[in-house]
Amino acid sequence: MAPGRAGARPRHVPLRTCVGCRQVRPKRELVRVVRTPQGEVELDPTGKRAGRGAYLCPSVECLEKARRTHQLERTLQHPVDPAVWEALALRLRQQAPSASQAGPAGTG
């Protein structure tokens, strides 16, 4: 056997670009927003729904930047309804505390 071939190959990690901050990160760290074939724009927690997808960092700041620059609409090639923006912001706010806080749980 060749000397460098004895161990396991490193696993390929798919990378995606956040449409808000344009930072390239592993796909699993980002939140996928999808425009379904029916023309609905919604959050895709599984990352497997059919349709045109766009990726965002799991932060409200990236969502707001994507909204200001219309980058999410450009990427999805579809206008995003204000109710969808609010739903996305609400979902990201709900996810953010668990991911960003390192303090003790159950402080309420």
C-alpha positions as CSV (number, residue, x, y, z in Angstrom):
1,M,0.0,0.0,0.0
2,A,1.0,3.6,-0.6
3,P,2.2,5.5,2.6
4,G,-0.5,8.2,2.5
5,R,-3.5,5.9,1.7
6,A,-3.7,3.9,4.9
7,G,-6.1,6.1,6.9
8,A,-9.7,7.2,6.1
9,R,-10.2,9.9,3.6
10,P,-11.4,13.2,5.1
11,R,-15.1,13.7,4.5
12,H,-16.2,16.4,2.0
13,V,-18.0,19.2,3.7
14,P,-20.4,21.1,1.3
15,L,-20.0,24.9,1.6
16,R,-22.6,27.6,0.9
17,T,-22.6,31.4,0.9
18,C,-24.9,33.4,3.1
19,V,-26.9,35.8,1.0
20,G,-26.8,38.4,3.8
21,C,-23.1,38.7,4.8
22,R,-21.6,36.8,1.8
23,Q,-19.6,34.6,4.1
24,V,-18.8,31.0,3.0
25,R,-19.7,28.5,5.7
26,P,-20.5,24.8,5.9
27,K,-24.0,24.0,4.7
28,R,-25.1,22.6,8.0
29,E,-24.3,25.9,9.8
30,L,-26.7,27.9,7.6
31,V,-30.5,28.1,7.3
32,R,-32.0,27.4,4.0
33,V,-34.9,29.4,2.6
34,V,-36.7,27.9,-0.4
35,R,-39.0,29.0,-3.1
36,T,-41.2,26.0,-3.7
37,P,-42.4,25.0,-7.2
38,Q,-45.8,26.5,-6.1
39,G,-44.2,29.9,-5.6
40,E,-44.2,29.9,-1.8
41,V,-41.2,31.2,0.1
42,E,-40.5,29.4,3.4
43,L,-37.9,28.2,5.8
44,D,-36.5,24.7,5.0
45,P,-35.2,23.2,8.2
46,T,-34.3,19.9,6.6
47,G,-32.5,21.4,3.6
48,K,-34.1,18.9,1.3
49,R,-37.3,20.5,0.0
50,A,-37.7,20.9,-3.7
51,G,-37.3,24.3,-5.1
52,R,-34.8,27.1,-5.5
53,G,-32.8,27.7,-2.3
54,A,-30.9,30.4,-0.6
55,Y,-28.8,30.2,2.5
56,L,-28.6,32.6,5.5
57,C,-26.5,32.6,8.7
58,P,-28.8,31.8,11.6
59,S,-28.8,35.5,12.7
60,V,-31.4,38.2,12.4
61,E,-28.7,40.6,11.3
62,C,-28.0,38.6,8.1
63,L,-31.7,38.4,7.4
64,E,-32.1,42.2,7.7
65,K,-29.1,42.8,5.5
66,A,-30.6,40.4,2.9
67,R,-33.9,42.3,3.2
68,R,-32.3,45.7,2.8
69,T,-30.3,44.7,-0.3
70,H,-33.1,42.6,-1.8
71,Q,-30.5,39.8,-2.1
72,L,-32.8,37.0,-0.9
73,E,-35.4,38.0,-3.5
74,R,-32.8,38.2,-6.2
75,T,-31.4,34.8,-5.3
76,L,-34.8,33.2,-5.1
77,Q,-35.9,35.0,-8.3
78,H,-39.2,35.8,-6.6
79,P,-40.6,38.6,-4.5
80,V,-40.8,37.9,-0.8
81,D,-44.0,38.8,1.0
82,P,-43.7,41.0,4.2
83,A,-45.4,38.3,6.2
84,V,-42.7,35.8,5.1
85,W,-40.0,38.2,6.2
86,E,-41.7,38.5,9.7
87,A,-42.1,34.7,9.9
88,L,-38.4,34.2,9.0
89,A,-37.3,36.8,11.6
90,L,-39.4,35.2,14.3
91,R,-38.1,31.7,13.6
92,L,-34.5,33.0,13.6
93,R,-35.0,34.8,16.9
94,Q,-36.4,31.6,18.4
95,Q,-33.4,29.6,17.2
96,A,-30.7,32.2,18.1
97,P,-30.9,32.1,21.9
98,S,-30.2,28.3,22.0
99,A,-27.2,28.7,19.6
100,S,-25.6,31.8,21.0
101,Q,-26.1,31.6,24.8
102,A,-23.6,29.5,26.7
103,G,-25.1,30.3,30.1
104,P,-27.3,28.1,32.2
105,A,-30.7,27.0,30.9
106,G,-34.0,27.6,32.7
107,T,-33.5,31.1,34.0
108,G,-37.2,32.0,33.9
